Amino acid sequence: MQKKISIYIIVLFITLQASALFAQPGTNNSSEKTFSSKEAQNKQEQPYSLTQAEKEYLAQKKTIKFCIDPSWLPFEALSNDRHIGMSADYLKLISQKWGIDFQLVPTRTWTETLEKARSRECDILALAMSTPKREKYLKVTKPYIVIPLVIATTKDKPFIADLPDVIHHQIGLTKGYAYIEFLRKEYPEMKIVEFETVHDGLAALEKGIIYGFIDNLDTISYEISNYFSSSIKISGRVNRNWDLGIAVRNDDPVLFGILDKAVRSIDTNAVKKIHSKWVPVTYQHQYNYSLLWKILAAVCVVVLLLVYRYQKIKKFNQKLQRLYLKLAENENSFRSLTDHAHEGVVVVQDKRLVYVNPSMCKMTGYDQDTLLNMETFLPLIAPEARETILANHLKRLAGKASPDRYESEFLKKDGTTYPIELTGVLITWNNKPATLNIISDISERKNAEEAIRFMAHHDSLTELPNRYLLMERLGQSLAQAKRSKHQLGLLFMDLNSFKKVNDTYGHDIGDMLLKMVADRLKPLLRETDTLARMGGDEFVMLLPEIQGKSGVETLIARIDSAFQSPFTLGELTISSSPSVGFSIYPENGDTAEELLRTADQRMYDMKHSKK
């Protein structure tokens, strides 16, 4: 009878596990406001058109130079020297309708974008928010995107009801973004840590460097979905929206008037189409009712949810009771459930296996008799994990706190290790305490996670380290160079006339050439060096330790020599030469930004000296 009751517990435990799994909700929230229906009606009643003076201005101006945030999806980004995202679609729409020719001025960071706007190298910023500081050199049109700000934390942090609750913690924000100015004014005591990109900030959040990170809902949702789904969540909303329009240089009122008309004339159907393209899941926004109606609606929703939850729990309990009674009628049905479970199911008593299901046998490579005759369960566990798993098992038997679910490493009969997730609970087996354990092989999940981590830090075309990984290694190498007082070298290289290759033979040939260039450069470097692709035809080589300028010059000579031979791409033979600039720590700077800027400038000078 005791054995039957123990088996009942096994089945009930598996049922609860499955129910908990299926009951986990998935969410994908996105929110964005655009023009109201009243504004859309006004646009239909009062169509916008250019004055004769404005038409003459565009004819004389010919092209409008614009800059963007190069890493801010889904709103805008620079991908292979091409403007993508929502702002790209809006500018294309304006260009087609109003006959305006826009010309992109590429930048590497948002900080550089603001610098180019301040120096008048850009006529407009495709997507920006007005701030007191920016009003000194920019004027922003009517917003065409309005998005809420949210705060993200790691999953172990509680819900944040109000921003003042966490302002004494370190909070991350993106360097140069408009809302930093407002938050510092509203919360002067806030401990703000600035990052170059949203991805950098969320990576620091994942590592525990900061408590939370603030940005807009769509961008944080995009980053979490692609890179941080297992570790980061959205924990609250900041009581402020981001009003984004086209920022125009403030010394050109005619251009501002043209673009403000263009923004106001955008059709609401086009807005919905662009938004649904980049943010698939949207919600229909209701009219702004009074506070009383909002409170009443919220109370009704809470009450309905409580009633629904109560009914659901009641039905679940009734279903569980019926299941228990049904299982009690026939022990064979219990064994059938465990025998056909996909996960391994084991009962451990006195460190021995007293029950194993077929999936556990298949997972380990042992037959059932061999497993049940083992003196202890430890041979199934990887040597480095045995101490931890045994300690958790003994704590659970003693009724002490121990993790209900955790990951570890197991050992197969053939000696290979594999990752598992173990869920354990204390039960009674034949009148003695034992542990019931559900073992899941998570090899496929781990492989997928590793692939995602690789994609986040490497260029998809050449599989070289990308900008994020380069900057991380450059920071580490600089710290080491400062401690050891040795020199560090940085080379910035791009291909001469690469655009001509793309225009002549197409981007597929251009991509093949970039991969062959990477293959030629790799053998020229040491194992401790880093070769990274920054984007387009730009490559950076990090030399963590060099002996004077000669070490850099020797490598540049080897690069020039390697490019003497043409590249063979199928039936095509293409000759390509590089332009290389360099910088040395500490002679040319002691920060990553200074070294990159110097090497880039020297590369630029070298390229133009060859023309």
MOWO-V265551 format. One record per residue. SS is DSSP state (A for helix, B for strand, O for the rest). Layout:
{{SS} {SS}}
//
This chain:
{{O} {A} {A} {A} {A} {A} {A} {A} {A} {A} {A} {A} {A} {A} {A} {A} {A} {A} {A} {A} {A} {A} {A} {O} {O} {O} {O} {O} {O} {O} {O} {O} {B} {O} {O} {O} {A} {A} {A} {A} {A} {A} {A} {A} {A} {O} {O} {O} {O} {O} {O} {A} {A} {A} {A} {A} {A} {A} {A} {A} {A} {O} {B} {B} {B} {B} {B} {O} {O} {O} {B} {B} {O} {O} {O} {B} {B} {B} {B} {O} {O} {B} {B} {B} {O} {A} {A} {A} {A} {A} {A} {A} {A} {A} {A} {A} {A} {A} {O} {O} {B} {B} {B} {B} {O} {O} {O} {O} {O} {A} {A} {A} {A} {A} {A} {A} {A} {A} {O} {O} {O} {O} {O} {B} {B} {B} {B} {B} {O} {O} {O} {O} {O} {A} {A} {A} {O} {B} {B} {B} {O} {O} {O} {O} {B} {B} {B} {B} {B} {B} {B} {B} {B} {B} {O} {O} {O} {O} {O} {O} {O} {O} {A} {A} {A} {O} {O} {O} {O} {B} {B} {B} {B} {B} {O} {O} {O} {A} {A} {A} {A} {A} {A} {A} {A} {A} {O} {O} {O} {O} {B} {B} {B} {B} {B} {O} {O} {A} {A} {A} {A} {A} {A} {A} {A} {A} {O} {O} {O} {O} {O} {B} {B} {B} {B} {B} {A} {A} {A} {A} {A} {A} {A} {A} {A} {A} {A} {A} {O} {O} {O} {B} {B} {B} {B} {B} {B} {B} {B} {B} {B} {B} {B} {B} {B} {B} {B} {B} {B} {O} {O} {O} {A} {A} {A} {A} {A} {A} {A} {A} {A} {A} {A} {A} {O} {O} {O} {A} {A} {A} {A} {A} {A} {A} {A} {A} {A} {A} {O} {O} {O} {O} {O} {O} {O} {O} {O} {O} {O} {O} {A} {A} {A} {A} {A} {A} {A} {A} {A} {A} {A} {A} {A} {A} {A} {A} {A} {A} {A} {A} {A} {A} {A} {A} {A} {A} {A} {A} {A} {A} {A} {A} {A} {A} {A} {A} {A} {A} {A} {O} {A} {A} {A} {A} {A} {A} {A} {A} {A} {O} {O} {O} {O} {B} {B} {B} {B} {B} {B} {O} {O} {B} {B} {B} {B} {B} {O} {A} {A} {A} {A} {A} {A} {A} {O} {O} {O} {A} {A} {A} {A} {A} {O} {O} {O} {O} {O} {A} {A} {A} {B} {O} {A} {A} {A} {A} {A} {A} {A} {A} {A} {A} {A} {A} {A} {A} {A} {O} {O} {O} {O} {O} {O} {O} {B} {B} {B} {B} {B} {B} {B} {O} {O} {O} {O} {O} {B} {B} {B} {B} {B} {B} {B} {B} {B} {B} {B} {B} {B} {O} {O} {B} {B} {B} {B} {B} {B} {B} {B} {B} {B} {O} {A} {A} {A} {A} {A} {A} {A} {A} {A} {A} {A} {A} {A} {A} {A} {B} {O} {O} {O} {O} {O} {O} {B} {O} {A} {A} {A} {A} {A} {A} {A} {A} {A} {A} {A} {A} {A} {A} {A} {A} {A} {A} {O} {O} {B} {B} {B} {B} {B} {B} {B} {B} {B} {O} {O} {A} {A} {A} {A} {A} {A} {A} {A} {O} {A} {A} {A} {A} {A} {A} {A} {A} {A} {A} {A} {A} {A} {A} {A} {A} {O} {O} {O} {O} {O} {O} {O} {B} {B} {B} {B} {B} {B} {O} {O} {B} {B} {B} {B} {B} {B} {B} {B} {B} {O} {O} {A} {A} {A} {A} {A} {A} {A} {A} {A} {A} {A} {A} {A} {A} {O} {O} {O} {O} {B} {B} {B} {O} {O} {B} {B} {B} {O} {O} {O} {B} {B} {B} {B} {B} {B} {B} {B} {O} {O} {O} {O} {O} {O} {A} {A} {A} {A} {A} {A} {A} {A} {A} {A} {A} {A} {A} {A} {A} {A} {A} {A} {O} {O}}
//
